[in-house]
Amino acid sequence: MIYSMTGYATVTKEAPHGLLNLELRSVNHRYLDIQFRLPDKFRSLEPAMRELMSTRLNRGKVDCYLSFSQQLGTENMQQLNSDLLKRLLELNHTVKTALPDSHNLGVADILRWPGILKTDVLPTEDICNLCKELLQTALNEFTTARAREGDKLRVFLLERLTKMRRLAAKASLRIPALLTVFQEKITARLSDAMINCDDDRIRQEITLFASKIDVDEELSRLQTHLDEVEQILIKGGVVGKRLDFFMQELNREANTLGSKSVDAEVSKISIELKVLIEQMREQVQNIE
């Protein structure tokens, strides 16, 4: 299976007093680059989340957004810090014993004391388990979306390979026709210039011309590269970098074909090949 580096998934899960929402987005990148945007109270989960994502993804710039929305009526749920309250009462008793005329701590004084009120949050272990479950679900949807896009890319690339094979075959058939036309022209020219047409001279001119326009080696390498790209697409896996390499090789052969061309039709074929290769190269950049 081939995966695109472009993907998106979002999932939501109920948690005590609210909802957890996790969103994954990705675009193409040379390596795996994971960026997190987490609420402060979830920052401790980043290493575990990063490790889990690294086991499922290989390349791409991935943005992970996690948010927690409290249910209506729970935004201001606060509890007294019983340990701190007990300690304040003990200190108040100690001060009153030493200084009988001093004032007792009032309710307002206690409520204003730093740390006396704490917001009701999820236990750390529960948060970790819920977020891992949420991330697993999101990754399943995320990889499925990337696989669907990867299938589309595979079809697109195979269609271009077919077109390139046809063009290469067309160029190969064009060479013998060019030699025949050249032979007729050189024979006519030599006949006009000399009374007796030398067959050896004609053969030499044809041989020289044939060597200049010989693109069998380029077409053979082009065909080999096309076969290799097709096998890579069929086999699948993490193949983006290999495909990118073969796009360079295909482009090199297409350029050589054009540079050796002495025929408008072959030049046109070279240009059409390069257009198809560029279309493939752009899409290959999105393959993991």
N, C-alpha and C positions, 0 to 999 in steps of 0.2 A: 504494500500500500504506500502511496505517495501522499505526503502531507504538505499543504500550503502553510506558509508562515503567517498568513493573514487569518485571523479568527476572532470570534467574539462569543462570550457566554455570560449569562447572569443568572444567579439562583438566590432564593430567599429561604430562610429557615426560622421557625419560631424558637424563641428563647424566653426564659423567665423575664417578664416585664417588658418584652419588646421583640423586635425582629432583627435578625442578622441578614445582611445582604452582601453578596460577593460578586464582583464583576471582573472578568478577564478580557483584555484586548491585546492584540498583537499585530505587528507589522514585520516586514523582512529586516534581517540584520545578519551580519557575518557570523556572529556568535550568539549564545544565549545570554540575554541581558534582561534580568527581572527587576522591575521597580515596584515598590510597595507604597501604598497610601493607606495607612491604618490609623484608627483612633489611638490616642496616647495609651489608653488602658489595655490595648491589644498589641503593643509594640513587642512584648516579650515573645509573641508567637511567630515573629518573622523568620527566625532561623529554621524552625520546624516546617513552616510553609514553603520556604525557599528549597529546602531539601526535598520535600515531596514533589514540588513542581519540576525540579531538576531531573528526577527519575522518569518523568513523563514527557519532557520536552527536550529538544536537542538544539534548535536554533530559533532565533527570532527575538525581537524586542517586545517583552511582555509587561503590560501594566496590570497590577492587581489592586483593586479597590475594595476595601472592606468597611462597612458602616453598620452602626447599631442604632436603631430607631426605637426609642422607648414608647410604650403604649400610653395612650391618653390617661392622665391621672397619676402616672408613676414618675413624671419628670422630677418631682421634688421630694420623692420618698427618701426620708433621711432617718437615721437611727442615732440614738445616743451611744457614744463610745463608753460602754459600761466600765471598762477597766480604768479609763481616764477619769470618769466620774467618781469612782470609788477612791482613787488616789487623791482627787481634789477634796473630797469630804474628809479624808484622813488629815490632809494638810490643814484644812479649815479648823478641825478639832485641835490640832497641835498648836496653831496660832492662837486660838481662843483660850487654850490652857495657859499659854505663856503671856498673852495679853487679853485679859478678860474684857476690857473696854472696847476691843476692836469689833468691827462690824462683821457679821456673818456674810458668806458668799450668797448673793441673791440668785434667783433663777436667770435673770438677764445676764449677770456676770458669768454664770456657768455656760449659758448658751453662746456667749461671745468668745469663750475660751477656744484658742486654736486647736483643732482636731477633735473637739467634743462631739461634733456632728459628722457622720459619715454617710455617704450615699450608698444605697443598697445596690450592689453590683453582683454579677455572676461570680461564683467561686472560680479560681484560676483553672482547676482541673476540668470543670464543666465547660469553661470557655474554650479550652484547648480541644476537647473532644468534639464540641459542636463545630468549631471552625475547621477542624480536620475533615469532618463529615461533609461540611459545606464545600470545602475545597475539592474533595474527591468528586462530588457530584458535578461541580463546575468544570473540572478537568475532563470528565467524561463527555460532557456536552461540548466542551471546547475542542477536544481532539476529534470528535465526530464532525464538527463544523469544518475543521481544517482538513479532514479526510475527504469530505464532499467537495471542497474547493480543489483539493489535490487531484481528484478524479477528473474534474473539468480541465485542469491544466494538462493532465496526461492525454486526454482526448485531443485537446488543442495542439499539443506538440506532435502527436502521431499523425494528425492530419497534415501538418507542415512537412513532416518527413516523407509522406507519400507524394506530396507535390514536388519535393526536391528530387526524389527518385525519378519522377517523370521528366523533370528538366535535365537531369544528368543523362538519362537515356537519350533524350532529344539531342543533346550536345554530342554524344558519342556517335550517333547516326549522321550527324552533320559533317564530320571530318572526312569520310570517304567521298562525299559529294564535293567537298572543297577541293580535294586532290584531283578529281575528274575534271572539274572546271579549270583548275590551274594547268593541267596537262594539255587541255585543248588550247588554252591561251598561249602557253609557251611554245607549243608546236606551231601555231599560226604565226607567232612573232619570228621564230627562227626561220620558218619557211620564207617569210617576207624578206628577211635580212640576208639569207644565204640561198644559193641555188640548190645545193645539196644539203638536206637536213640531216645533221648528225644525231643518230639515236642515242649515242653515249652522252652527248651534251644534254639532250632532253632528259635522260634518266638522272643525270647529275643535278639538274635544276629541280626536278621533281623531288629527289631525295633531300636536297637542301630545304626546300619548302616544307616537306613533310616533317622534317626535324623541328622546324620553327613552330609549326602549329600542333605538334604532338602533345596532346593533353591526356593520353591514356593513363599516365602515372597519377595525375591529379584527380581524374575521375575515379580511378581505382581507390585512392586514399579517401576520396569523398564518400564512396560507397561503403568503405570499411567503417568510417566514422558514423555514417548513418545507421549501419547495422549495430554498432556498439551503443549508440544512443537509444535505439529501439529496445535492445536487451536491458539496458538500465531502467527504462520506463516500465518494462514488463516485470522485472525483478522487484523494483520498488525499494523502499527503505529511505535512509538519509542520503540522498543522491544529489542534492542541489549543487554542491561544489564540483562534483564530477561532471555534471551536465554543463556547468559554466565553463569548465576547461574544454570540453568538446565543442562548445559554441565557438571558441577561439580557433580551434583547429579547422572547423568547417569554414569559417570566414577566411582563413588563410588559403585554403584550396580554392574557394570561390574567387578570391582576388587574383591568384595565379592564373586561373582559367581566363579571367578577363584580360590580364596583361599579355597573354599569348594569343589572344583573339585577333584574327585578321578578317573576321566576318561579322557583319552587323547582327546576325541572328545569334551567334555565340556570345557576343557582347551583351545582348539583351538577356540571354539566359543567365549570364554571370550576375547581372544586376538583379534579376528576379530571385536568384539564389540568395544574394546578400540581403534583400528585403525580407525574405522568409527567415533567414538566420537571425536577423535583428529582432523580428517579431518573437522568435523562440527565446532569444537571449533575455528580452524584457520579462517574459513569463517565468523563465528559469530562476530569475532573481527572487521570486516568491516561493520557491520550493525549498523545504527544509533540508 
